[in-house]
């Protein structure tokens, strides 16, 4: 935070649990909150990434578990139950 001049507030475990009553954390934990941070609608972000990938000609597979990812030169191979994709 100091390196990038980010305005943060350091919080003890007690501070966190007082501020957010649903959190229960160990006493030795600490937190940091970025006072200027925003939030992300993750579902909308994923939708946009999928759309951008489609616009670039990438296909998407859903409900297709990934078994492994390997790297060869400048390419990646993704192995799934449905096959290999590079």
N, C-alpha and C positions, 0 to 999 in steps of 0.2 A: 504494500500500500504506500509506503514511504517512497519507494523507487518511482512509482507512477503518480504520486500526489493524489491518491484516492482518499476521499474523506470517509474514514471508517470509524466505527465505535467498537471497542473491545468489550466483550460481555463475559461475565463469569457464568457458570452453570446456574447459579441462583438467579442472576439477572435474566437469563433466558427463560427460565421456568416461571418467573414472575410476569414477564412480558407476554409469553405464549403459554398459557396454562395447560395446554394439551401436551406439551413436550415434557418428558421425564428423561433426564440425562444424568450420567454419573457426575458427582461433585467435582472430579478432577478435570472435566471437560471445559473448554472455553470456546467462545464463538466470536465472530467478527461480522459486523453488518455494514454493508456499503450504503451510506445514507442517500446516495444518488441513484442507486440501482433501480431498475424497472423489473418487469416480469415478462414472461414469454408464454403465449398461448401455444403450447406444444403441438396440439392437434392441427392448428392452422399452419404452423411451421412445417410439419411433416407433409401436409397437403401441398404446400408451395414447393418443397423439395421434390416431391413426386412429379408435380407439373413441370418444373424446370428440367428434370431428368428426361421426361417424355419429350419435351421440346427439343432436346439434344439428341433424340433418337435412342435413348436407353429404355429397355424393357424392365418391367417390375414383376416380381414374383411375390405373391402373398401366401401366407400359411405354408411356407416351404422352408423347413428347418435347414440351416447351414451346418454342414458336417465339418468343413475345414476351409481355411483361406490360406493360400500359398502365394509366394511372390517369385516371379521369374522375370529377370531383366526389368523392363518397364511395365510389365503386366501383372495383374493379379488373377489367380484362378480361384473361383468360389465353387466348392463341391457341395452339392445338395442331394437330397433324396431323389430329386428329379433329374439330376445330371450335373455336368461341369460347365461352368460359365467363365469366360475370360474377358 
